[in-house]
Amino acid sequence: MAETTAVRKPRRTRRADRDTDRLNAAAALQRALDRRDNGGPAGH
């Protein structure tokens, strides 16, 4: 292998981990929106 050749390293993140992170982020966003929707004249 030539010294100028770039060495590629495999990614260590698995797809399941990324999906879990995405689901957790979506759930947190939904909770924040639900809390915000409770305000106003009819809410707390």
Secondary structure, DSSP 8 states (H G I E B T S, - for coil): --TTS---------HHHHHHHHHHHHHHHHHHHHHHHT-STT--
